[in-house]
Amino acid sequence: MSSGVTIGLIAGVTVTSATVGVISAVGAGVSVEIILIKLGLIIFLIMIGVGVLVGINLKFVIAPISSFTTAKPKTNPTIKPKNFVCFTALFYTPIAKKVKKYDNPPVVTIKTSKQIDEIRRSCILAAQTLKYLSAFIKPGVTTESLNELAHRFIVDHHAVPAPLNYGGFPKSICTSINNVVCHGIPSDKVILQNGDIINLDITTILNGYYGDVSATYPVGKISPQAKLLIESTKTSLDMAIKALKPGKSLNECVGRVIEKYVSQFGFTPIRELGGHGVGLKFHEDPFVFHHSTPQGDIILKPGMIFTIEPMINASTDWRVTVDVKDGWTVRTYDGSLSCQFEHTVLITSTGSEVLTKL
């Protein structure tokens, strides 16, 4: 028997006894003061019994109602669902909601000559896939059709599309339109419209080695702002690559350069998402920040391979949301346009080599 029922029974017995006492008191001619005291006791005990029973069972009444009446947000700002696995590297601390700090310097794998050759081949295939797909971008095309074309192209070249089934991701490429920053899921219900901008993100696995590249394209005639966003994002990537030199720090070449350049247009790089080491695995150290920060900074050395992939919002708000329904789609927090370009780069003895450049 539950404690609530027990207390209720005790209260009920006490109320009954007290009521009988009042009736007896009236019959015996007891003073009005005594009778009122006993009536007050009855009311007090009734309130206790009702309060306990309601308190015990309140959750069974309110919970079902609240599940229907409480509005639930479709997206959570700067929050990563538990099942969220990033293609574009993401740093997240669930309490502070800030970019994670390295406790220790990241351990970056220096690739051997053989590994570099194999990674280069995979990168070339990824770039070829991207170039092949770009010819099909036009109003009226579905993102699912782009996914099917990419999948067939990659498989026909004896490779594997890395995103497919990665952490449960259902497609072979990512297609991110307008305010979708990254990880957009291709669908036959998503049709390109005149004025859209779309990012295609391609990662291939060829002979066990990874190549990663992406670019943003206009769909038909786009707005002046969208055009400026695409041009400035692409330029910021080129500037960062040009700055790469062994002996320099990673953020000095990438984050500081990119943020300084795009901010003059009123744009801002996303802070929670960044590039990553790649080649032997889909994601390796280091995490590549696209804004100025001392976090996780490293000194560049020949043989390092990583992606630089600035995601730039057409506003001063760098925050993002993750779709809680699909657990993948990342959007700008304020609904502004976002643009991304990506290359996989190798640090050489004199500078860098863009492995995904045809």
C-alpha positions, -999 to 999 in steps of 0.1 A, spaced: 0 0 0 14 35 -9 22 60 18 -4 84 2 -32 59 6 -21 51 42 -21 87 52 -54 92 35 -70 64 54 -56 76 87 -69 111 80 -103 96 70 -106 76 103 -96 106 123 -121 128 105 -149 103 112 -140 101 149 -139 138 152 -173 142 135 -188 117 158 -173 136 187 -189 168 175 -223 152 172 -219 138 207 -208 172 220 -238 189 206 -261 163 221 -244 167 255 -247 205 255 -210 212 253 -201 248 248 -200 264 213 -163 271 216 -154 235 220 -177 225 191 -160 251 168 -126 238 177 -136 203 168 -151 215 135 -119 233 127 -100 201 134 -123 182 110 -117 207 82 -79 207 89 -77 169 86 -98 169 55 -74 194 39 -44 173 48 -59 141 34 -68 157 1 -35 175 -2 -15 143 3 -36 123 -22 -34 151 -48 3 155 -42 10 118 -47 -11 115 -78 -5 149 -93 22 136 -117 -3 112 -132 -27 141 -140 -3 169 -149 23 150 -169 0 138 -196 -15 172 -200 18 190 -201 31 166 -228 3 179 -251 3 216 -240 40 224 -235 56 238 -266 88 221 -276 114 239 -297 123 224 -330 159 233 -326 182 239 -297 207 268 -299 243 256 -297 233 222 -284 244 189 -298 220 160 -296 234 128 -280 234 110 -313 250 139 -332 282 128 -350 301 155 -369 315 154 -403 327 190 -398 344 188 -365 325 203 -336 337 212 -301 310 213 -274 307 215 -237 271 209 -226 273 229 -194 291 261 -204 279 259 -241 313 271 -251 341 258 -273 360 231 -256 395 238 -244 423 213 -249 436 199 -216 467 188 -235 482 198 -268 466 178 -297 485 149 -310 488 153 -348 498 124 -369 527 131 -393 519 112 -425 545 91 -443 553 96 -480 532 65 -489 503 76 -469 505 111 -485 504 96 -519 473 75 -511 455 104 -494 463 126 -524 445 100 -547 414 100 -525 414 138 -524 416 140 -562 386 117 -565 367 138 -540 375 169 -560 365 152 -593 332 141 -577 325 177 -567 333 191 -601 311 164 -617 281 173 -595 284 210 -599 273 207 -635 238 195 -623 231 224 -600 201 243 -613 165 252 -603 142 223 -601 168 197 -592 163 177 -560 191 172 -535 184 135 -536 192 133 -573 226 150 -565 232 124 -539 224 95 -563 247 110 -589 276 114 -564 271 79 -550 272 63 -584 303 83 -594 322 74 -563 314 38 -564 322 35 -601 356 48 -592 361 19 -568 357 41 -537 332 45 -508 313 77 -499 325 83 -463 293 100 -450 270 70 -458 261 53 -425 287 73 -406 271 76 -372 238 68 -388 239 95 -415 216 82 -442 232 96 -474 264 97 -494 270 135 -494 258 166 -475 237 192 -493 233 224 -473 210 252 -486 208 288 -476 207 290 -438 218 254 -434 255 256 -423 264 219 -429 252 183 -427 221 189 -447 205 156 -456 196 150 -493 159 145 -500 136 141 -529 114 167 -512 141 194 -512 141 211 -546 165 238 -556 150 272 -562 163 302 -582 182 324 -558 194 296 -535 229 289 -525 240 252 -519 270 237 -504 281 202 -516 303 184 -491 321 153 -505 343 128 -486 357 97 -503 374 66 -490 398 52 -516 419 22 -507 412 30 -470 423 67 -473 401 98 -469 398 129 -491 375 158 -481 363 188 -500 333 211 -503 322 242 -522 291 265 -523 274 273 -556 247 297 -567 214 284 -580 202 306 -608 204 343 -601 213 351 -565 212 382 -543 241 406 -541 246 396 -504 247 359 -513 272 367 -540 294 387 -517 292 359 -491 303 332 -515 332 354 -529 345 364 -494 343 329 -480 362 315 -509 388 343 -507 392 338 -469 400 301 -475 426 310 -502 442 335 -479 445 310 -451 461 284 -473 485 309 -487 496 318 -451 505 282 -442 541 277 -434 560 251 -413 571 267 -380 541 291 -379 511 284 -356 479 270 -371 456 297 -358 480 325 -369 475 312 -405 439 302 -404 416 315 -377 431 350 -374 433 355 -412 398 343 -419 380 362 -392 399 394 -399 390 393 -436 353 383 -434 345 407 -405 350 437 -427 318 427 -446 297 423 -415 302 385 -417 314 361 -390 329 326 -389 311 300 -369 330 291 -337 316 257 -327 324 240 -360 358 237 -377 382 218 -398 400 187 -387 428 163 -394 420 138 -421 435 110 -442 439 79 -422 405 85 -405 375 107 -412 384 129 -383 418 134 -366 436 160 -346 440 189 -349 407 208 -346 410 238 -370 393 269 -357 382 295 -382 383 324 -357 411 339 -337 417 319 -305 447 304 -286 427 272 -280 443 240 -293 469 259 -313 498 239 -327 531 246 -346 528 235 -382 552 207 -393 557 190 -427 536 159 -431 505 173 -413 472 170 -433 440 187 -423 410 204 -437 404 242 -437 367 247 -442 354 282 -431 317 283 -425 308 320 -427 274 335 -416 261 366 -434 256 383 -400 276 390 -368 259 361 -350 281 330 -351 257 307 -332 241 276 -347 213 252 -340 210 215 -346 177 200 -358 164 178 -330 143 158 -354 170 145 -377 200 151 -353 222 163 -382 211 195 -399 230 225 -386 214 259 -392 223 295 -384 207 306 -352 193 339 -366 183 324 -400 210 342 -419 227 327 -450 258 306 -444 285 296 -468 313 271 -467 344 262 -488 368 234 -479 401 220 -490 423 192 -476 459 206 -473 493 191 -467 520 210 -449 553 208 -469 588 218 -461 583 252 -478 546 258 -474 515 238 -483 499 217 -510 462 217 -517 454 180 -521 418 185 -533 428 210 -560 424 197 -596 
